[in-house]
Amino acid sequence: MIRSRLKFTVQHLREKLWIKPLRNAVLAVAAVFVAHLADGLPLQDIVPDISTETVEKLLTVISASMLGVATFAVASMVSAYASAGGSATPRAFALIISDSLSQEALSSFIGAFIFSIVGIIAIKVGYFGVAGRFALFLFTIAIFAWVVLTFVRWVDNIARLGRLGNTIEKVDAATREAFGHFHRTAPLGGRPVGTVPEGGIDLYSEDLGFIQHIDTGRLDRWAKKNDAVVYVRSLPGAFVHPQRALATIKPLAGETVLEMSDLLDAFVMAERRTYASDPRFGLIVMSEIGSRALSPGINDPGTAIDIVIRMARIIRDWSIEQDAEDSAQPQLERVFVPPLAPHDLLEDAYAAVSKDGVGSVEVGIWIQRSLALLAQLSATDISRAARDQAALAFARAEQELSFPHDLERIRRAHSSVARRDAKPMGVTAT
């Protein structure tokens, strides 16, 4: 099994804007030295003699253009990031900045610029022979072609980056990926547990912050080494303080003195939550987008309706996938992890949108219909939570709406939640 801590670290580094430019800068410098290696091969009489002036002019063109293109790329990306934060939510910034194509484009422009500068210096000092100049010429043509191709692909992508629809799709994808870590029979790769047995030793942290990731593989290795069982008490996304237990350790050999300081390293904590292993955070961010769309300054109920449907689809697909993959077995023998609580999931997803959209009949109808979709699932815990959330949303509508016709429309939508044979999404909203 791939160590989850390493996988989480790699995913976290993808959010850093400087990683790929640094990589391409190193490769650009290395390419110049690789070209020089051709001078050590018996190629002097085989390859064409490319003049120093020709290679220098090509490199000068690249250096002059790439600096401007890189500056333009940074300005366009910053504008897209600001647009995403203003139209959606600041919590979506991490997903926008980790856009792979934009990072690749910026790193290609910077790498080409550095390659051209280093190449010009090497040419000026007479670093290359005939074979070396030819190899540098080939590298220059290849890099120029790569930059042009990258620029064409990036222009199409930057036109969408930061737009509300693109941001919603990225949050949707990140939330689905996070849900994939919580299979009903193997949450975070461990064994599911409902109630932590008594008699264990609680593990606490002196730090304040949110749990971003739990290296359950490390917990399992420690438990095997110390002949114990680890019960995780706080899942990714939980706010940790010195009074909240991270885990409970139960020794299997009776009264034993355990060194538990190493266990704290398995819990990655920071000031902010991330999407990686925290599906509830993804639902909260989507809910924030829906709530902002319902603000008086924006007044976009269509986006809120799209959000409630997407959240219902995410939870529904997750539940159906678990039913289809009931044979999934825990990979860890001595780590027990509590499953996601459906009531908490639906509270994160619908509470804010239901409250802020209580005055919109159309949003109220689609909240009921999306929850009716979840109420028909075979998973009774999700179904029960959906009915409870639908009842709360309807109670808010009864308190807010005074026009009988509007309230009757929401009442009809709410009635489909209680009928298990209902088809809530088959009716067109009017």
C-alpha positions as CSV (number, residue, x, y, z in Angstrom):
1,M,0.0,0.0,0.0
2,I,1.3,3.4,-1.0
3,R,2.1,5.4,2.1
4,S,-0.7,7.9,2.5
5,R,1.6,10.6,4.1
6,L,3.8,10.7,1.0
7,K,0.7,10.8,-1.3
8,F,-0.8,13.6,0.8
9,T,2.5,15.5,0.7
10,V,2.8,15.2,-3.1
11,Q,-0.8,16.4,-3.5
12,H,-0.1,19.3,-1.2
13,L,2.9,20.3,-3.2
14,R,0.8,20.4,-6.3
15,E,-1.0,23.5,-4.8
16,K,2.3,25.4,-4.7
17,L,2.7,27.6,-7.7
18,W,6.5,27.6,-7.6
19,I,7.1,23.8,-7.8
20,K,6.7,23.3,-11.6
21,P,8.6,26.5,-12.6
22,L,11.5,25.4,-10.3
23,R,11.4,21.9,-11.9
24,N,11.5,23.4,-15.5
25,A,14.2,25.9,-14.5
26,V,16.5,23.0,-13.4
27,L,15.7,21.0,-16.6
28,A,16.4,24.1,-18.7
29,V,19.9,24.5,-17.2
30,A,20.5,20.7,-17.5
31,A,19.5,20.8,-21.2
32,V,22.3,23.2,-22.0
33,F,24.9,20.9,-20.3
34,V,23.4,17.8,-22.0
35,A,23.9,19.5,-25.3
36,H,27.6,20.0,-24.4
37,L,28.0,16.3,-24.0
38,A,27.5,15.9,-27.7
39,D,31.0,17.4,-28.2
40,G,32.4,14.4,-26.5
41,L,30.9,12.0,-29.1
42,P,32.4,11.3,-32.6
43,L,29.8,13.5,-34.4
44,Q,31.9,16.4,-35.5
45,D,32.1,15.2,-39.2
46,I,28.5,13.9,-39.3
47,V,26.2,16.6,-38.0
48,P,25.8,19.9,-39.9
49,D,27.8,22.9,-38.7
50,I,25.2,25.4,-37.3
51,S,26.8,28.8,-37.0
52,T,27.0,30.5,-33.6
53,E,25.1,33.5,-34.9
54,T,22.1,31.3,-36.0
55,V,21.8,29.6,-32.6
56,E,22.3,32.9,-30.8
57,K,19.6,34.7,-32.8
58,L,17.1,31.9,-32.1
59,L,17.9,32.0,-28.4
60,T,17.6,35.8,-28.3
61,V,14.1,35.6,-29.9
62,I,13.0,33.1,-27.2
63,S,14.5,35.1,-24.4
64,A,12.9,38.3,-25.5
65,S,9.4,36.8,-26.0
66,M,9.2,34.4,-23.1
67,L,9.7,37.0,-20.4
68,G,6.8,39.0,-21.7
69,V,4.6,35.9,-22.2
70,A,5.5,34.7,-18.6
71,T,4.5,38.1,-17.2
72,F,1.2,38.0,-19.2
73,A,0.6,34.5,-17.9
74,V,1.1,35.5,-14.2
75,A,-1.2,38.5,-14.7
76,S,-3.9,36.4,-16.3
77,M,-3.7,33.7,-13.6
78,V,-3.9,36.3,-10.8
79,S,-7.0,37.8,-12.4
80,A,-8.5,34.3,-12.6
81,Y,-7.7,33.7,-8.9
82,A,-9.3,37.0,-7.9
83,S,-12.4,36.2,-10.0
84,A,-12.8,32.8,-8.4
85,G,-12.5,34.2,-4.9
86,G,-15.0,37.0,-5.7
87,S,-17.7,35.0,-7.6
88,A,-17.4,31.7,-5.7
89,T,-15.7,31.5,-2.4
90,P,-12.1,32.1,-1.1
91,R,-12.0,28.5,0.0
92,A,-11.9,27.4,-3.7
93,F,-8.6,29.3,-4.2
94,A,-6.5,26.2,-3.4
95,L,-8.2,24.3,-6.2
96,I,-7.8,27.1,-8.8
97,I,-4.2,27.7,-8.1
98,S,-3.5,23.9,-8.4
99,D,-4.8,23.9,-12.0
100,S,-2.2,21.7,-13.7
101,L,-2.4,23.2,-17.2
102,S,-1.9,26.8,-16.0
103,Q,1.0,25.7,-13.8
104,E,2.5,23.8,-16.7
105,A,2.1,26.8,-19.0
106,L,3.8,29.2,-16.6
107,S,6.6,26.7,-15.9
108,S,7.2,26.2,-19.7
109,F,7.5,29.9,-20.3
110,I,9.9,30.4,-17.4
111,G,11.9,27.3,-18.3
112,A,12.2,28.4,-22.0
113,F,13.4,31.9,-20.8
114,I,16.0,30.4,-18.5
115,F,17.2,27.9,-21.2
116,S,17.6,30.8,-23.7
117,I,19.6,32.9,-21.2
118,V,21.9,30.1,-20.2
119,G,22.3,29.0,-23.8
120,I,23.3,32.5,-24.9
121,I,25.9,32.8,-22.2
122,A,27.3,29.4,-23.1
123,I,27.4,30.3,-26.8
124,K,29.1,33.6,-26.1
125,V,31.9,32.0,-24.1
126,G,32.6,29.4,-26.7
127,Y,31.3,26.5,-24.6
128,F,30.2,24.4,-27.6
129,G,31.8,22.7,-30.5
130,V,30.1,21.7,-33.8
131,A,28.2,18.8,-32.3
132,G,27.3,20.8,-29.2
133,R,25.9,23.7,-31.3
134,F,23.8,21.2,-33.3
135,A,22.5,19.6,-30.2
136,L,21.7,23.0,-28.7
137,F,19.9,23.9,-32.0
138,L,17.8,20.8,-31.8
139,F,16.9,21.6,-28.1
140,T,16.0,25.1,-29.1
141,I,13.6,24.0,-31.9
142,A,12.0,21.4,-29.6
143,I,11.5,23.9,-26.8
144,F,10.1,26.5,-29.2
145,A,7.6,23.9,-30.5
146,W,6.7,22.9,-27.0
147,V,6.1,26.4,-25.9
148,V,3.8,27.2,-28.9
149,L,1.8,24.1,-28.2
150,T,1.5,24.8,-24.5
151,F,0.5,28.4,-25.2
152,V,-2.3,27.3,-27.6
153,R,-3.7,24.9,-25.0
154,W,-3.3,27.4,-22.1
155,V,-5.2,30.2,-23.9
156,D,-8.2,27.9,-24.2
157,N,-7.9,27.0,-20.5
158,I,-7.4,30.5,-19.1
159,A,-10.6,31.6,-20.8
160,R,-12.4,29.3,-18.4
161,L,-10.2,29.4,-15.3
162,G,-11.7,31.3,-12.5
163,R,-15.2,31.3,-14.0
164,L,-17.9,30.2,-11.6
165,G,-18.9,27.1,-13.6
166,N,-15.3,26.0,-13.8
167,T,-14.8,26.6,-10.1
168,I,-17.9,24.5,-9.2
169,E,-16.6,21.6,-11.3
170,K,-13.3,21.6,-9.6
171,V,-14.9,21.6,-6.1
172,D,-17.2,18.9,-7.3
173,A,-14.3,16.7,-8.5
174,A,-12.2,17.3,-5.3
175,T,-15.2,16.4,-3.1
176,R,-15.9,13.2,-5.0
177,E,-12.2,12.2,-4.6
178,A,-12.3,12.9,-0.9
179,F,-15.5,10.7,-0.5
180,G,-13.6,7.9,-2.1
181,H,-11.4,7.5,1.0
182,F,-14.5,6.7,3.2
183,H,-15.9,3.4,2.1
184,R,-18.5,2.1,4.4
185,T,-16.5,-1.1,5.2
186,A,-13.0,0.5,5.1
187,P,-13.0,4.2,6.0
188,L,-9.4,5.5,5.4
189,G,-8.4,1.9,4.9
190,G,-9.2,0.9,8.5
191,R,-11.9,-1.1,10.1
192,P,-15.3,0.7,10.7
193,V,-16.3,1.3,14.3
194,G,-19.4,2.8,15.8
195,T,-18.5,3.2,19.5
196,V,-15.0,3.3,21.0
197,P,-14.8,0.8,23.9
198,E,-13.9,1.9,27.4
199,G,-10.6,1.3,29.1
200,G,-8.3,2.8,26.5
201,I,-5.7,5.6,26.6
202,D,-6.6,8.8,24.9
203,L,-4.1,10.7,22.7
204,Y,-4.2,14.5,22.8
205,S,-2.3,17.2,21.0
206,E,-1.1,20.5,22.5
207,D,-1.6,22.3,19.2
208,L,-4.6,24.0,17.9
209,G,-5.7,23.5,14.3
210,F,-7.6,21.4,11.8
211,I,-6.7,17.8,10.9
212,Q,-5.7,17.8,7.2
213,H,-4.7,14.2,7.0
214,I,-4.3,11.0,9.0
215,D,-1.6,8.5,8.1
216,T,-3.5,5.4,9.1
217,G,-0.8,3.2,7.7
218,R,1.6,4.7,10.3
219,L,-0.9,4.1,13.0
220,D,-1.3,0.5,12.0
221,R,2.5,-0.1,12.0
222,W,2.8,1.4,15.4
223,A,-0.1,-0.7,16.7
224,K,1.5,-3.9,15.5
225,K,4.8,-3.0,17.0
226,N,3.3,-2.2,20.4
227,D,0.6,-4.9,20.3
228,A,-2.2,-2.5,20.6
229,V,-5.3,-1.3,18.7
230,V,-5.9,2.3,17.7
231,Y,-9.4,3.9,17.5
232,V,-9.4,7.1,15.6
233,R,-11.6,9.7,17.4
234,S,-11.1,12.8,15.2
235,L,-11.5,12.6,11.4
236,P,-9.9,14.9,8.8
237,G,-11.5,18.3,9.1
238,A,-12.0,18.2,12.8
239,F,-10.8,21.2,14.9
240,V,-8.3,19.9,17.4
241,H,-7.5,21.4,20.8
242,P,-5.9,20.1,23.9
243,Q,-9.2,18.8,25.3
244,R,-10.2,16.9,22.2
245,A,-8.9,13.3,21.8
246,L,-7.3,12.4,18.5
247,A,-7.4,8.7,19.1
248,T,-7.8,6.1,21.8
249,I,-5.2,3.3,22.2
250,K,-6.2,0.0,23.7
251,P,-3.3,-2.3,24.6
252,L,-3.9,-6.0,23.9
253,A,-1.4,-7.2,26.5
254,G,-3.2,-5.7,29.5
255,E,-1.4,-3.1,31.7
256,T,1.4,-1.7,29.5
257,V,3.4,1.5,29.4
258,L,3.2,2.8,25.8
259,E,5.3,5.5,24.1
260,M,2.6,7.4,22.1
261,S,4.5,10.5,21.1
262,D,5.2,9.0,17.7
263,L,1.5,8.7,17.0
264,L,1.1,12.5,16.9
265,D,3.2,12.6,13.7
266,A,0.5,10.5,12.0
267,F,-1.9,13.5,12.4
268,V,-1.1,16.3,10.0
269,M,-2.6,19.6,11.3
270,A,-2.6,23.1,10.0
271,E,-4.5,26.4,10.2
272,R,-6.9,25.5,7.3
273,R,-8.8,22.6,6.1
274,T,-8.1,20.9,2.8
275,Y,-10.1,18.8,0.3
276,A,-7.7,15.8,0.2
277,S,-9.3,13.6,2.9
278,D,-12.1,15.9,4.1
279,P,-15.4,15.4,2.1
280,R,-17.3,17.5,4.5
281,F,-15.1,20.5,3.6
282,G,-16.0,20.0,0.0
283,L,-19.7,20.1,0.8
284,I,-19.2,23.2,2.9
285,V,-17.5,25.0,0.1
286,M,-20.2,24.0,-2.4
287,S,-22.8,25.2,0.1
288,E,-20.9,28.5,0.5
289,I,-21.0,29.0,-3.3
290,G,-24.8,28.4,-3.3
291,S,-25.3,30.8,-0.4
292,R,-23.3,33.5,-2.1
293,A,-25.3,33.1,-5.3
294,L,-28.5,33.8,-3.2
295,S,-27.1,37.0,-1.7
296,P,-29.1,40.2,-2.7
297,G,-26.1,41.6,-4.6
298,I,-25.8,38.5,-6.9
299,N,-29.3,37.0,-6.8
300,D,-28.5,33.9,-8.9
301,P,-30.9,31.2,-7.8
302,G,-29.9,29.1,-10.8
303,T,-26.5,28.5,-9.4
304,A,-27.9,27.6,-6.0
305,I,-30.2,25.0,-7.7
306,D,-27.2,23.6,-9.6
307,I,-25.3,23.4,-6.3
308,V,-28.0,21.5,-4.4
309,I,-28.4,19.0,-7.3
310,R,-24.7,18.5,-7.5
311,M,-24.4,17.8,-3.7
312,A,-27.2,15.3,-3.9
313,R,-25.6,13.6,-6.8
314,I,-22.2,13.4,-5.0
315,I,-23.8,11.8,-1.9
316,R,-26.0,9.5,-4.0
317,D,-23.1,8.3,-6.2
318,W,-21.0,7.7,-3.1
319,S,-23.7,5.6,-1.5
320,I,-24.4,3.6,-4.6
321,E,-20.7,2.9,-5.2
322,Q,-20.4,1.6,-1.7
323,D,-23.4,-0.8,-2.3
324,A,-21.7,-1.9,-5.5
325,E,-18.3,-2.5,-3.8
326,D,-19.4,-4.1,-0.6
327,S,-16.6,-6.6,-0.9
328,A,-14.0,-3.9,-0.1
329,Q,-11.9,-5.1,2.7
330,P,-10.0,-3.0,5.3
331,Q,-6.3,-2.8,4.5
332,L,-5.3,-2.1,8.1
333,E,-5.9,-4.7,10.8
334,R,-5.4,-2.6,14.0
335,V,-6.8,0.8,13.1
336,F,-10.5,1.5,13.6
337,V,-12.1,4.5,12.0
338,P,-15.6,5.9,12.6
339,P,-17.6,6.3,9.3
340,L,-19.0,9.6,8.1
341,A,-22.2,10.6,9.9
342,P,-25.0,11.2,7.3
343,H,-26.7,13.8,9.4
344,D,-23.5,15.8,9.6
345,L,-23.0,15.5,5.8
346,L,-26.4,16.8,5.0
347,E,-26.2,19.5,7.6
348,D,-23.0,20.7,6.0
349,A,-24.5,20.5,2.5
350,Y,-28.0,21.9,2.9
351,A,-28.2,24.0,6.1
352,A,-26.8,27.3,4.7
353,V,-28.5,27.1,1.3
354,S,-31.8,26.1,2.9
355,K,-31.6,29.1,5.3
356,D,-30.4,31.7,2.7
357,G,-32.8,30.4,0.0
358,V,-35.9,30.2,2.2
359,G,-37.4,33.2,0.3
360,S,-36.9,31.6,-3.1
361,V,-39.7,29.2,-4.1
362,E,-37.6,27.7,-6.9
363,V,-34.7,27.0,-4.7
364,G,-37.0,25.6,-2.0
365,I,-38.6,23.2,-4.5
366,W,-35.2,21.9,-5.7
367,I,-33.9,21.5,-2.2
368,Q,-36.9,19.2,-1.5
369,R,-36.4,17.3,-4.8
370,S,-32.7,16.8,-4.3
371,L,-33.3,15.5,-0.8
372,A,-36.1,13.3,-2.1
373,L,-33.5,11.7,-4.4
374,L,-31.4,10.8,-1.3
375,A,-34.4,9.7,0.7
376,Q,-35.0,6.9,-1.9
377,L,-31.6,5.4,-1.3
378,S,-31.3,1.9,0.2
379,A,-28.9,3.2,2.9
380,T,-31.3,3.9,5.7
381,D,-29.0,6.3,7.6
382,I,-28.7,8.6,4.6
383,S,-32.4,8.2,3.8
384,R,-33.3,9.2,7.4
385,A,-31.0,12.2,7.4
386,A,-32.4,13.4,4.1
387,R,-35.9,13.2,5.5
388,D,-34.9,15.2,8.6
389,Q,-33.2,17.9,6.5
390,A,-36.1,18.1,4.2
391,A,-38.5,18.6,7.1
392,L,-36.3,21.4,8.4
393,A,-36.2,23.1,5.0
394,F,-40.0,22.8,4.8
395,A,-40.5,24.2,8.3
396,R,-38.4,27.2,7.3
397,A,-40.5,27.8,4.2
398,E,-43.7,27.6,6.3
399,Q,-42.3,30.3,8.5
400,E,-41.1,32.6,5.7
401,L,-43.6,32.3,2.8
402,S,-47.0,33.9,3.2
403,F,-48.4,33.5,-0.3
404,P,-50.4,30.2,-0.3
405,H,-49.6,29.2,-3.9
406,D,-45.9,29.3,-3.3
407,L,-46.1,27.4,-0.1
408,E,-48.3,24.7,-1.8
409,R,-45.7,24.2,-4.5
410,I,-43.0,23.5,-1.9
411,R,-45.5,21.3,0.0
412,R,-46.0,19.2,-3.1
413,A,-42.2,18.8,-3.6
414,H,-41.8,18.0,0.1
415,S,-44.5,15.2,-0.1
416,S,-42.2,13.3,-2.5
417,V,-39.6,12.9,0.2
418,A,-41.8,10.6,2.2
419,R,-42.7,8.4,-0.7
420,R,-40.0,5.8,-1.4
421,D,-41.4,5.1,-4.9
422,A,-41.4,8.8,-5.8
423,K,-39.3,10.1,-8.7
424,P,-38.4,13.5,-7.4
425,M,-36.1,14.6,-10.3
426,G,-38.6,13.8,-13.0
427,V,-40.7,16.9,-12.6
428,T,-39.8,20.2,-14.2
429,A,-39.5,23.1,-11.9
430,T,-41.8,26.0,-12.7
